Each structure stands twice: as structure tokens, then as C-alpha cells.
Amino acid sequence: MEKYWERDVGAIGVDEESCHPGKLGIAAQVDSLEMVTIRFGNSMTLRLNEEDVDALRDLLYEASRQLVNVRAQKVISESR
């Protein structure tokens, strides 16, 4: 049996209302059990398989796309 290991993928800081004026740290790791661990500061951890990581990525992408649409609509409304 392979020895368990974890590897850091990366970390970012995001503006989040509850952390103002600082940033919330978000870090991701992959491990030998084919899981991804996503840590949100010291308050929450998600442990996901590849399928769920992809679903989360798709959800976040769609949310980002909709924010672009909201911003574009504001620009259009303000230019009238």
C-alpha cells in the first residue's frame, strides 16, 4: 500500500465581508487518496473528490459569468 501524502496546490487571499479589513485565506491540497482539501481560513474545510471539484469549479465559473452580466447591465443603464 502506498504511503499517504499531501501536496500543496496553492493559496489565495480573498476579500470577504467577515474578514474586513483583511483577507480570507483559501488553500488547496491534493493527496494520495485522490481527494482535494480546500481550507477556508481556520473556519471550514471541504474534502472533495475530482467530480465534486469540477462541479464546484463550474458553479463558481457560472457565478462569475453572471457577475459580468450584472456589471454590463449597470454600464448600459448608466449610459442611457
C-alpha positions in Angstrom: 0.0 0.0 0.0 1.3 3.4 -1.0 2.2 5.8 1.9 -0.2 8.6 2.4 1.0 12.0 1.1 -0.4 15.6 0.7 0.8 18.2 -1.8 0.0 21.9 -1.7 -1.6 23.2 -4.8 -1.7 26.9 -3.9 -3.3 29.5 -1.7 -5.1 32.9 -2.3 -6.5 35.6 -0.2 -9.9 36.9 -1.0 -11.9 39.9 0.2 -14.8 38.6 2.3 -17.1 40.6 4.5 -16.5 38.8 7.7 -12.7 39.3 7.4 -12.7 43.0 6.7 -10.2 44.7 6.6 -8.1 41.6 6.0 -8.4 38.8 3.5 -9.7 35.2 4.0 -7.1 32.7 3.2 -8.1 29.8 0.9 -5.7 26.9 0.3 -5.9 23.7 -1.6 -4.1 20.4 -1.4 -4.3 17.1 -3.2 -3.5 13.8 -1.6 -2.7 10.2 -2.4 -6.3 9.2 -1.7 -7.3 11.2 -4.8 -9.0 13.9 -2.8 -8.7 17.7 -2.7 -8.8 19.5 0.6 -9.9 23.1 0.4 -9.4 25.2 3.5 -11.2 28.5 4.1 -9.2 30.2 6.8 -9.4 28.4 10.1 -13.2 28.0 10.0 -14.1 25.5 7.3 -12.6 22.6 5.3 -14.0 20.9 2.2 -12.7 17.5 1.2 -13.9 16.6 -2.3 -13.3 14.0 -5.0 -12.5 15.1 -8.6 -16.1 15.1 -9.8 -17.2 17.4 -7.0 -14.2 19.7 -7.5 -15.2 20.0 -11.2 -18.8 20.7 -10.2 -17.7 23.4 -7.7 -15.4 24.9 -10.4 -18.4 25.0 -12.9 -20.6 26.6 -10.2 -18.0 29.3 -9.5 -17.5 30.0 -13.2 -21.2 30.4 -13.7 -21.4 32.8 -10.8 -18.5 34.8 -12.2 -20.2 34.9 -15.6 -23.4 36.2 -14.1 -21.5 38.9 -12.2 -20.1 40.1 -15.6 -23.6 40.3 -16.9 -24.8 42.3 -13.9 -21.9 44.7 -14.3 -22.6 45.1 -18.1 -26.3 45.8 -17.4 -25.3 48.5 -14.9 -23.0 50.1 -17.5 -25.8 50.0 -20.2 -28.3 51.5 -17.7 -25.9 54.3 -16.7 -25.1 55.2 -20.3 -28.8 55.9 -21.1 
